[in-house]
Amino acid sequence: MRMNLALGIAFFGPTVVNAARGWECSCYHPEDPKTSFANHLCANDPSRFCYDPRRNINSCILDDFLTNPMCGHAYQILNADNVLVDDPYIIAQCRPSQNGNCR
């Protein structure tokens, strides 16, 4: 029993700890997956905006995991009636933030 508990903590512990520190998230369009964007995600706190030149990725440190609909809402498009609507094709990409800051 102790061995199972120790293995569970060793295996799942870091995931829980990392998730509590925040998420490094960005949005991208599947037609151009090499271009990520996160400006609108960090509009309320620009200090959370990150850029990784090695991977050419913009991201934002968020408290909660980002979903595809949330990205689509942040980056709206004009429909045929010239009305802003959520972009249904935008995809969210998140990974646990190691320390709550940019990598």
Secondary structure, DSSP 8 states (H G I E B T S, - for coil): -HHHHHHHHHHHHHHHHHHHH-EEEEEEETTEEEEEE-TGGGTT-GGGEEEETTTTEEEEEESS---HHHHHHHSEEE-TTS-EEE-TT-EEEEEE-SSSS--
